[in-house]
């Protein structure tokens, strides 16, 4: 069974019934605990909104999650050899520490043997595993809003350049090796809707995502594939401009973003995203309206899928697309954010919110 073929619904059901037949086919990560498990883990199952599925342990580790101590997802039989268990415990005691080969030898373990075992069972060497834990926890702290200097110096890195070098080694990318090379710089900012991660290349902004969105890691992978470069913490002029424009937008003082954008996708995706940018501030369109604007006679589901693949939320306003009849439909960042964005824009555009939007905004109050 191939993990990429499993739908979120299938994985959700397998997790709920603790189906051991799916162990190894995918892994379950829990945002609230920063732990990832097997589908059959006996621990209490998390709420769906706090759950992220990964096709392998390596992806979960690089996303900042640590292995569960109950179901031991890193081992095929749940119990590694004793000497491997010692290494795993050593890392667990201090994930930010740098473990040298000499320290491994002092434990009576041949570093070459450790390298071969980890490569065979986990798809990475022992040193890469240690690095993934350091980088994973560091990136998790950055996503939580901790200052970059504190994160770098507190996770075994002596400088910004050392952190970026380690990131490049981990992801196999080497931006900056030539004048033509590039990278995607990322920055986390606080907003009224929670932390948002911004990303930009030298050509323009290419990412604006809510830090708790389930698809965030998938969006990072798409960026790496589309731009063929590494994603590193940092800043450039486009990020600074976008941050200022977002502050003005949330203050109700900006209705049109001027920051240059780069959003490569399939020809169909780009047609949909370009159409999204033409929806006026304070207004909404149905999926059918959006499809007709790009001369599509049918296939509204494909329009909705492309809408959900948008990597630059708010600026490319996918939140302005609703279902026929006025129902809000879904939103990758959470329906409550879509409601907030629509009400915010309609209020500052002088547009009266739809009856559906008004009722949904009142739901949390009426149900108390």
N, C-alpha and C positions, 0 to 999 in steps of 0.2 A: 504493500500500500504506500503510495507516494503522498507525503504531507501536503505538497502544493495543491493536490486535487481535492483535499478535504475542505468543505465549506465551513464557515463559522458555525452554522447550525448543527452540522454533524459533530464538530469538535465540542460544542457546548453540551450536546446530549451525551456524548461519551464521557465528558468530565462529570456531569451530574450523576451518572450511574456508575462512576468509578470503573470504567471498562478497561481492564488490563490489556485487552487485545490491541488497544491503541497506544500502549506505552512504547515510546520510541518513534511513533509516527508524528507526534507533535508534543509540545510542552506548554504548560499553563503557567503564566506569570501573573502575579497579583500586585497591583500598583500600591495598595495600602500597606503591604508588608515588605515590598521589594524582594520577594522570594519567587522562584519558579519551581514547578513540580511536575511529576508524571500525571497523566490523566487519572490514574488509579489511586492517587494519594489519599490516605484516610482522613486527612485534615478537613476541617469544615470548609465547604465550598464557598468561594467569594461571590459577591453580586456580579452580574454580567458587566456592569459599567466599570468595574474595577479589574476586569480580566483582559489579558492580552495573550494571544496564541502565537507561538513561534514554531517553525518547522524543525529547528535543531537547538541544542543547548548553547552552541557558540553564539547564535543571534541573541539569545536571552542574556547571556553574560555580557556581551558588548552593549546591550541596552541598559545595563546597570542592575540587573537582578542577580541574586545569589541563590545557590542551590538549597533546596529544602533539606533539613536534617532528618526528617521522618521518612520520606520516600526515596531519598538519595537519587535524584534524576541523572546524575553523571555516571551511574554504574548500571550495567545491563542486568545484574542480578541483585542490585540494591546493596551490595556489600563489596567494596573494593579490596584488593590484596592489602595486607596489613601495612606494608611499606608505602603504598599509595595513600592509604588512609592517613598516615602520618604527615605526608605532604599536604593533603587537603586540609587537615586540622591546622597545620602551620600557617597556611594562607588565611583560613577563617579567623584565626586569632588576630591577625592584623592585615587586612586586605590591601592597605596602602603601603606596606613595607616592600622594599626591594630585596628579593631573596637571591643570593649569589650561589654559583655552583659550589663554592667552597663550603657554604653552609649545608648544602645538600649532602656533600661528601662527609661532613662531620656527623651526619645522621646515619652514616653507614650505607648510603644509597648512591649508586653510580649515576651521575647526571645524564649520561648517554642512555641508560636504561629508562630513566624517568622521561626523557625526551621521546623515546620510541613508544612508550606506553601511552602517554598523553596524546601523541600524534595519532596512534592507532584507534584509541577509544573515544577521544574528544575532538579530533580533527584539528588539533593544534599542539604545539610543544608545551612543556611545562612552563617555560619562561613566557610563552605567549599567553598561557592561561593566567599566570600572575599579572601580566600586563593588562589583560582584559578585565581582571577584577579591579585593578587600580584605575584604569581609564573608565570603566563602567561606573564605578562609584563617583569618580570625579565629574563625569558628564551628568550623572544624576544630580549632584550638588549644584552644578551650573544650571540645570533645568529648574531646580528649586529656587533659584535666585541668589545663591551665595556668590560673593565677589570672586572674580576669576583669580586674583592674586592669592586669596585664602585657599582656594581649591587647589591650585597648582602647588603651592608650597606645603600644603597639608596632605598631599597624596604621593609623596616620593619624587616629585619633580623639582629641580632646582631653579628652573627658569621657564619663561613662556616658550622659548625656542625648544627647550627640552621636552616640554609637553607636546608641542606641535610635531616634533620629530617622532615622538613615540606614537602619536596618533597616526602619522603617515605610515610608520612601519606596520602598525596594526592593520590598517586598511589597505596597505599595498599601493598607496598613492604617493607621488613625490611632486607636489606643486612647488613652483619656485626654483626648480632645477635649471630652468632656462628662462629667458626673458618672455617667451611666449606662453609659458606655463601659467596656469591659473588655479584658483581654489574657490570654494564657496565659504565665505565668512559668515559666521552665525553669532547672534547676540540675543539674550533673553531680556525682555522688558516687562514691567508690571503695567497692567491696564485695569480698567473697571470690570473687565470680563475674565480676569485672572492672568497668569503669566503667558506671554506670547513669545514664540521663537521666530526671529527674523533671519533671513538668509539673503546674501547678495554676492554676485560675481562682479568683476570690474565693469561689466556691461549694464548691470541693473539688478533690482531686487528679484529674487526667484523663489522666496519662501516667506510665508506668513502663516503660522500654524499655532493653535492652542497647545500648550505643553502637555496637557493631559489627554490629547486626542489619541485614540487607539491606533490610527494609521500613521502616527508620526514617524516611527522607525521605517515603515514602508516608503514614506515620502523621502526620507533621507537616502534610502537605497535607490529610489528613482532619480534623485538629483545626482548621485554618484554615477549612475549609468548614463544619464542624459548629458552631463557636463564632462564626464570622464576625468574627474579630479576629486581631491579629498575635501572633506567638510571639517573646518577647524574653527575654534572660537576666535573671534576677532572683530574688526570693525572696518568699514570703509565709508566713503562719502555717501553712497546710496543708502546705507543703513542709517547713517546720521540724519539724512533728509527724511527717510521714511519714519523714523522715530518721532521727529518733530511734527510731521504731518498727521501721524496717528494721535498725538497729543491734542492737536487742533481738532481732529475729527471727533474724538471723544468729548471734547469741550463744546461741540456743536458749532464750531467756527470754520469747518472745512467740509466741502461737499464733493470736491473733485481732487483726486491725488495726482501729483505731477511727477513723482519718482519714476524713473525709467524702469520698465519691467522686462524680464526675459522668462518665457515660459514654454520651452519646447515640448511638444507632444506629438501625437498622431495628427494628421491633417484634420480629422473629424473633431478631435479634442480642441484643437486650436480654433476651429470655426465656432464651437460652442463657447469657449472662453472669450473670444472676441465679441460674440453676441452679448455675453454677460456684461461686458464693460460698457455696452451701449444702453443698458437699463438705467434710466435717470434716478438720481438720488431721491428717496422718499416714495418711489413707486415700486410695484411688483409686476411680475409676469408669470404666467403659467408655463408648465413644461411644453404644452402645445404651442403657446405663443412663441417660446424660445425656439422650438423646432421650425415653425413657419418662418421665423426671421432669418433662418439659414437655408430656406427653400427645402425643408424636409417635409415630405407629405405624410410620413408615419414614422414609427419607431421612437416614441417618446421615452421609452425605457432607456434607450441608448443615450438620449439627451440627459436623462437623470443620472446615468452612470458617469458620463463625462463631467457633469456638474459636480459630482461627489469626488472626482479625481483632481479638482482644482487645488493647486498648491499655494495659492496666494489669496487666502481668505480676506474678506472685507474689501480689499483694494480691487480684486476681481470679484464682484459682489454676488456670489452664488446664493447668499442668504435672501436675495430679492426674488428668488424663484419659488413659487408656491403651487399647490395643487389646484386643479380646476374646481371652481366653486368656493375658493377662498381658504381652504384648509392649508395649514402651514406646511405639512409634509415633514420630511426629516432634515437633519443637519448634522454633519460630521462632528462639529464642535459642541453638539448638545442643543436640543430644541429650545432650552431656556435662553441660550445666547442668540439664537435666531429671533426669538420674540423680542429680546432686548434691542437688537440691532434695528429691526423694523420699526419698533416704537420710537427709538431714538431718532431715526432719520425722518419718520413721519412728523414727529413733534417739531423738529427744526426746519422741516420743509413746509410746515403749515398744512400738512396733509392729515386728515382725520384717519386714525387707525381703523382698519376693517372691524366689523362686529366680531368676527372669529378671533382676531388678534386681541381685542379688548377682553373677550371672555377668557381666553387662555391666560392672559396676564393676571386675571382675577382669580384663577383656579387656586394658586397657593394660599390666597387669603380666604377664599370661600370654604376651603377644606380644612382649615385649622380648627 
